[in-house]
């Protein structure tokens, strides 16, 4: 009987240790992404790491590498991509390497930046800060135009102008994509049949509230308010301009 109790106690202690270690392994890591998950960069368009807007993408790489992330952008929004590159102390910037971010849409067309420091030469004064604000994403566009459309967008971060001796220097990088809701001023009379999203895109390839979430804009409010004001103006104009009925004269006058 005593042996049975000792065996049961040992089993409970072992189960408790297993659960404790399991909880430790299941705890969120020290990554920079949401829910403690790191969003380390991919090395091509096909292996681009998907991030959500507001989530930081990370990279521990070497100079000369091409780093890729992807994020979703919906119609009526103006995306901004920011990147920070930290160089080792040994890289004083004498190489003249220029770091650059480029943003591509779902058709892999490079989208121009409206403003922001898209490329910057590394110096020894600190990290390299980059930014690129795109044009407002349109819900529809002509086939010949290069307007940004709803779907997946790719971020590419790399250095150019490197000397051979500078290749392979360790660097760390962070990127983040955010967007501003432009509202009804960016609304157009048309929509795509489907957003430009590759079939192999990871889970971060869709906004949290779904695609075409911006169908309601302040354009509807102004349209409705204009209709109400037009109706009131019509009623007021009719009231002011209608003729008064003739007053009948007394009988026998």
C-alpha positions in Angstrom: 0.0 0.0 0.0 2.9 2.3 0.9 4.6 1.5 -2.4 1.4 2.4 -4.3 1.1 5.7 -2.6 4.8 6.5 -3.4 4.3 5.6 -7.0 1.2 7.8 -7.2 3.0 10.7 -5.5 5.9 10.4 -8.0 3.5 10.4 -10.9 1.8 13.6 -9.7 5.2 15.3 -9.2 6.3 14.2 -12.7 3.0 15.5 -14.2 3.4 18.8 -12.4 6.9 19.2 -13.7 5.8 18.4 -17.2 3.0 20.9 -17.1 5.3 23.6 -15.7 7.9 23.0 -18.5 5.1 23.0 -21.1 3.8 26.3 -19.8 7.3 27.7 -20.0 7.6 26.6 -23.6 4.2 27.9 -24.5 4.9 31.4 -23.0 5.3 34.2 -25.5 8.9 34.8 -26.6 10.8 38.0 -26.6 10.1 38.7 -30.3 9.0 42.1 -31.6 5.8 41.0 -33.4 2.3 40.7 -32.1 1.6 38.0 -29.5 5.4 37.6 -28.9 6.0 36.2 -32.4 9.0 37.4 -34.4 8.4 38.4 -38.0 11.8 37.8 -39.4 12.3 38.8 -43.0 12.2 36.6 -46.0 14.7 36.7 -48.8 12.4 37.0 -51.9 8.9 37.9 -53.0 7.8 34.2 -52.6 9.2 34.0 -49.1 8.2 37.4 -47.9 7.1 37.4 -44.2 3.6 38.6 -43.7 3.0 41.3 -41.1 -0.1 43.2 -40.1 -0.3 46.9 -40.1 1.2 48.2 -36.9 3.2 45.0 -36.3 7.0 45.3 -36.5 8.9 43.1 -38.9 12.5 42.2 -37.8 15.7 41.0 -39.4 19.1 39.8 -38.2 21.0 39.6 -41.5 24.1 40.6 -43.3 24.9 43.5 -45.6 24.2 42.4 -49.2 21.1 40.5 -48.3 17.7 41.3 -49.8 15.0 41.4 -47.0 11.3 41.1 -47.8 8.1 41.6 -45.8 4.5 41.9 -47.0 1.4 43.6 -45.5 -2.2 44.2 -46.6 -3.6 47.6 -47.6 -7.2 48.4 -48.4 -8.9 51.0 -50.5 -9.2 54.6 -49.3 -6.0 54.3 -47.2 -2.5 55.9 -47.6 0.2 53.4 -46.4 3.5 54.5 -44.9 6.4 52.2 -44.4 9.2 53.0 -42.0 12.5 51.1 -41.5 15.4 51.3 -39.1 18.7 49.7 -39.8 21.3 49.3 -37.1 24.9 48.8 -38.1 27.8 47.3 -36.1 30.3 49.7 -34.5 32.9 48.5 -36.9 30.9 49.8 -39.9 31.7 53.5 -39.6 30.0 54.4 -42.9 33.3 54.8 -44.8 32.0 52.4 -47.4 29.4 54.9 -48.6 26.7 52.1 -48.6 23.2 53.4 -49.3 20.3 51.7 -47.6 17.0 51.7 -49.5 13.4 50.6 -49.1 11.1 49.8 -52.0 7.4 49.0 -51.9 5.7 46.8 -54.5 2.0 46.1 -55.0 0.4 42.7 -55.6 1.4 42.7 -59.2 5.0 43.4 -58.1 4.9 46.9 -59.6 7.2 49.3 -57.7 5.1 52.0 -56.3 6.6 55.5 -56.0 6.9 57.4 -52.7 4.9 60.6 -52.3 7.3 61.7 -49.7 9.7 60.4 -47.1 13.4 59.5 -47.0 13.4 56.4 -49.2 17.2 56.0 -49.4 19.9 57.2 -47.1 23.7 56.7 -47.0 25.0 55.0 -43.8 27.2 57.1 -41.5 28.8 56.5 -38.2 26.4 58.8 -36.3 23.7 56.2 -35.6 21.0 54.0 -37.1 19.7 54.5 -40.6 16.1 55.8 -40.6 14.0 55.3 -43.8 10.4 56.1 -44.7 8.1 55.9 -47.7 4.5 57.2 -47.9 2.6 55.8 -50.9 -0.3 57.3 -52.8 -3.8 56.5 -51.6 -4.9 53.0 -52.5 -7.8 53.1 -55.0 -10.7 50.8 -55.2 -10.5 50.6 -59.0 -8.2 51.8 -61.8 -7.7 51.5 -65.5 -5.7 48.5 -66.7 -3.0 50.8 -68.2 -2.5 52.8 -65.0 -0.1 52.0 -62.2 -2.3 53.2 -59.4 -2.0 51.4 -56.1 -4.9 48.9 -55.6 -6.2 46.9 -52.7 -4.2 43.8 -51.8 -0.8 42.6 -50.7 2.2 45.0 -50.7 5.8 44.0 -50.5 8.6 45.8 -48.6 12.1 45.3 -49.9 15.1 46.5 -47.8 18.6 46.3 -49.1 22.0 48.2 -49.3 23.6 49.3 -52.5 27.1 50.6 -53.4 28.8 48.1 -51.1 32.5 47.3 -51.3 33.5 43.6 -51.4 35.1 44.1 -47.9 31.8 45.3 -46.5 29.7 42.3 -47.6 28.6 40.1 -44.8 28.6 42.7 -42.0 26.0 41.8 -39.4 23.0 44.2 -39.3 19.7 44.3 -37.5 16.6 45.9 -39.0 13.0 46.7 -38.1 10.2 47.7 -40.4 6.6 48.8 -39.8 3.7 49.6 -42.0 0.8 51.9 -41.0 -1.9 53.7 -43.0 -4.1 56.8 -42.8 -7.8 56.7 -43.7 -8.2 59.4 -46.3 -12.0 59.2 -46.4 -14.5 60.1 -49.1 -12.2 62.3 -51.0 -10.4 59.2 -52.3 -13.6 57.3 -53.2 -14.1 56.2 -56.8 -17.1 54.7 -58.7 -15.8 51.2 -59.1 -14.3 48.2 -57.3 -12.0 45.3 -58.1 -13.5 41.9 -58.4 -10.9 40.7 -55.9 -7.9 42.2 -54.1 -4.5 41.5 -55.5 -3.4 38.8 -53.1 -1.2 35.8 -54.1 -2.7 32.4 -53.3 0.3 31.5 -51.2 0.2 34.6 -49.1 0.4 34.0 -45.3 -2.3 34.7 -42.8 -1.3 38.4 -42.5 -2.4 38.9 -46.1 -5.8 40.3 -45.1 -6.8 43.3 -42.9 -8.2 42.5 -39.5 -11.7 43.7 -40.4 -11.7 42.2 -43.9 -11.3 43.6 -47.4 -13.2 46.6 -48.7 -13.7 47.6 -45.0 -13.7 51.2 -46.1 -16.8 51.1 -48.3 -18.5 53.5 -45.8 -16.9 57.0 -46.2 -17.8 60.5 -45.4 -18.8 60.9 -49.0 -22.1 59.2 -48.1 -22.7 61.7 -45.4 -22.1 64.7 -47.6 -24.3 63.2 -50.3 -27.1 62.6 -47.9 -26.7 66.1 -46.3 -26.7 67.6 -49.8 -30.0 65.8 -50.7 -31.6 67.0 -47.5 -30.5 70.6 -48.0 -31.8 70.5 -51.6 -35.2 69.3 -50.5 -35.4 72.0 -47.8 -34.4 74.6 -50.3 -37.1 73.4 -52.7 -39.8 73.5 -50.0 -38.7 77.0 -48.9 -38.6 78.3 -52.4 -42.1 77.0 -53.1 -43.4 78.6 -49.9 -42.0 82.0 -50.8 -42.9 82.1 -54.4 -46.4 80.5 -54.5 -49.2 83.0 -55.4 -51.8 83.9 -52.8 -55.4 82.9 -53.7 -57.7 85.8 -54.8 -60.1 87.1 -52.1 -63.7 86.9 -53.2 -65.6 90.3 -53.2 -68.8 90.6 -51.0 -72.0 89.6 -52.8 -74.0 92.4 -54.3 -71.0 94.8 -54.4 
